[in-house]
Amino acid sequence: MLVTIKISILLLQIFFKELNMLKTKQFAVYPSHGVGYIEKIETKEIHGIKQRYYILSMEKKNMKIFLPVKKTEELGLRPIMSTKDVSTVFRILKAKSSTKRKKDWKERYQESLNKFKTGTVKETAELVRDLYRRNKKDDLSVMEKKLFDAAFKLLVEEVGIVKDLGPEEATALILKHLVPSRRKK
């Protein structure tokens, strides 16, 4: 009986993973490389192991990336944000930081890198906001600047696609939400 229940649970988990799977002909975000387009999903044998792979076309970098379907979550691969997500991103960019600032840049960098690797829209927006503001108060380390640039470019690319904007317009829109407006007294 217990074995039957465990097998049923396992089958349900596989079924729901399949439902949440990315589809072909849609944009997807791969945090370490940016926004790409899923051309197809195919089974390939690599090193004697057959697996299903997303074939992600990275147009701006003129390359194709093969990503194992079963490692989607681990790689931070996700569908591109929705229009509703863009509004959430703008709210996050305007909000106060919720994290306590660590003094050691190595600790801050590692924490920021972990946030970036999650691939979530929320974490990326928080990272951009926090690093942008920290840079206004203190200098960021070289590594933190590179991480900020990567996260900011990812946000620009994603917002640009969702809102049908060019890179300059998407950058201006994001900066508008990052920089607090001066209130008239």
C-alpha positions as CSV (number, residue, x, y, z in Angstrom):
1,M,0.0,0.0,0.0
2,L,2.7,2.4,1.0
3,V,4.7,1.7,-2.2
4,T,1.6,2.3,-4.3
5,I,1.1,5.7,-2.6
6,K,4.8,6.7,-3.1
7,I,4.6,5.7,-6.8
8,S,1.4,7.7,-7.2
9,I,3.0,10.8,-5.6
10,L,6.0,10.4,-7.8
11,L,3.8,10.2,-10.9
12,L,1.9,13.2,-9.9
13,Q,5.1,15.2,-9.3
14,I,6.3,14.2,-12.8
15,F,2.9,15.2,-14.3
16,F,2.9,18.6,-12.6
17,K,6.5,19.3,-13.7
18,E,5.5,18.5,-17.3
19,L,2.6,21.0,-17.0
20,N,4.9,23.7,-15.7
21,M,7.5,23.0,-18.4
22,L,8.5,25.7,-20.8
23,K,7.1,25.5,-24.3
24,T,8.6,25.9,-27.7
25,K,8.2,29.2,-29.6
26,Q,8.3,31.3,-26.4
27,F,10.8,33.6,-24.8
28,A,12.6,32.3,-21.7
29,V,15.1,33.8,-19.3
30,Y,18.4,32.1,-18.6
31,P,20.0,34.4,-15.9
32,S,23.6,33.7,-16.8
33,H,23.0,34.5,-20.5
34,G,19.9,36.7,-20.8
35,V,16.6,36.3,-22.7
36,G,16.4,33.6,-25.4
37,Y,13.8,32.0,-27.6
38,I,13.0,28.3,-27.2
39,E,13.2,26.9,-30.7
40,K,12.5,23.4,-29.8
41,I,12.7,20.6,-27.2
42,E,14.4,17.5,-28.3
43,T,15.9,14.3,-27.0
44,K,19.7,14.0,-27.4
45,E,22.2,11.4,-26.3
46,I,25.3,13.1,-24.8
47,H,28.0,10.9,-23.2
48,G,25.7,7.9,-23.5
49,I,22.8,9.6,-21.6
50,K,19.5,10.3,-23.3
51,Q,17.9,13.5,-22.1
52,R,15.4,16.1,-23.2
53,Y,16.9,19.5,-23.9
54,Y,15.6,23.0,-24.5
55,I,17.3,24.5,-27.5
56,L,17.5,28.1,-26.5
57,S,18.4,30.6,-29.2
58,M,20.3,33.6,-27.9
59,E,19.8,36.1,-30.8
60,K,21.9,38.9,-29.3
61,K,24.8,36.6,-28.7
62,N,24.3,34.7,-31.9
63,M,24.4,31.3,-30.2
64,K,22.3,28.3,-29.3
65,I,22.3,26.8,-25.8
66,F,21.2,23.2,-25.0
67,L,19.7,23.1,-21.5
68,P,18.6,19.8,-19.9
69,V,14.8,20.0,-19.2
70,K,15.2,18.3,-15.8
71,K,17.6,21.0,-14.6
72,T,15.3,23.9,-15.5
73,E,14.8,25.0,-11.9
74,E,18.5,24.5,-10.9
75,L,19.6,26.7,-13.8
76,G,17.1,29.4,-13.0
77,L,15.5,29.0,-16.5
78,R,12.0,30.5,-16.5
79,P,9.4,32.0,-18.8
80,I,9.7,35.7,-19.6
81,M,7.9,38.0,-17.1
82,S,4.3,38.9,-17.7
83,T,2.9,42.4,-18.0
84,K,1.7,42.1,-14.4
85,D,5.2,41.1,-13.4
86,V,6.5,44.4,-15.0
87,S,4.3,46.4,-12.6
88,T,5.6,44.3,-9.7
89,V,9.2,45.0,-10.8
90,F,8.5,48.7,-10.9
91,R,7.0,48.6,-7.4
92,I,10.1,46.7,-6.2
93,L,12.5,49.2,-7.8
94,K,10.7,52.1,-5.9
95,A,10.5,50.3,-2.6
96,K,12.9,50.5,0.3
97,S,15.5,47.8,0.6
98,S,14.6,45.0,3.0
99,T,18.1,43.6,3.4
100,K,20.6,44.6,6.0
101,R,23.8,45.8,4.5
102,K,26.9,43.6,5.1
103,K,30.2,45.4,5.6
104,D,32.3,42.8,3.9
105,W,32.1,43.1,0.1
106,K,32.8,39.4,-0.4
107,E,29.7,38.5,1.7
108,R,27.6,41.1,-0.1
109,Y,28.8,39.8,-3.4
110,Q,28.1,36.2,-2.6
111,E,24.6,37.0,-1.3
112,S,23.9,39.1,-4.5
113,L,25.3,36.4,-6.8
114,N,23.0,33.8,-5.1
115,K,20.0,36.1,-5.6
116,F,20.9,36.5,-9.3
117,K,21.3,32.8,-9.9
118,T,17.8,32.1,-8.6
119,G,16.5,33.7,-11.8
120,T,13.3,35.0,-10.3
121,V,11.9,38.4,-11.5
122,K,11.6,39.5,-7.9
123,E,15.1,38.7,-6.9
124,T,16.6,40.3,-10.0
125,A,14.6,43.5,-9.4
126,E,15.6,43.6,-5.7
127,L,19.3,43.0,-6.7
128,V,19.2,45.9,-9.3
129,R,17.6,48.2,-6.8
130,D,19.9,47.4,-3.9
131,L,23.1,47.5,-5.9
132,Y,22.0,50.7,-7.7
133,R,21.4,52.4,-4.3
134,R,24.5,51.1,-2.7
135,N,26.5,52.4,-5.6
136,K,25.0,55.9,-4.9
137,K,26.2,55.8,-1.3
138,D,29.5,53.8,-1.6
139,D,31.5,52.5,-4.4
140,L,30.7,48.9,-5.4
141,S,33.5,46.4,-5.8
142,V,34.5,45.5,-9.3
143,M,32.7,42.2,-9.0
144,E,29.5,43.9,-7.6
145,K,29.6,46.3,-10.6
146,K,29.8,43.4,-13.0
147,L,26.9,41.7,-11.3
148,F,24.8,44.9,-11.3
149,D,25.5,45.3,-15.0
150,A,24.4,41.7,-15.8
151,A,21.2,42.0,-13.7
152,F,20.4,45.4,-15.1
153,K,20.9,44.3,-18.7
154,L,18.7,41.2,-18.0
155,L,16.0,43.5,-16.6
156,V,16.3,45.9,-19.6
157,E,16.1,43.1,-22.1
158,E,13.1,41.5,-20.4
159,V,11.1,44.7,-19.9
160,G,11.9,45.7,-23.4
161,I,10.4,42.5,-24.9
162,V,7.3,42.6,-22.7
163,K,6.6,46.3,-23.2
164,D,7.8,46.2,-26.9
165,L,10.5,48.9,-26.2
166,G,14.0,49.3,-27.5
167,P,16.9,49.1,-25.1
168,E,17.2,52.8,-24.6
169,E,13.5,53.2,-23.8
170,A,13.5,50.2,-21.5
171,T,16.6,51.6,-19.7
172,A,14.9,55.0,-19.3
173,L,11.8,53.4,-17.9
174,I,13.7,51.3,-15.4
175,L,15.8,54.2,-14.3
176,K,12.6,56.3,-13.9
177,H,11.5,53.8,-11.3
178,L,14.9,53.4,-9.6
179,V,15.5,57.2,-9.1
180,P,13.2,58.7,-6.6
181,S,11.4,61.7,-7.9
182,R,11.9,64.9,-6.0
183,R,8.7,66.1,-4.3
184,K,7.7,69.7,-4.3
185,K,7.3,71.2,-0.9
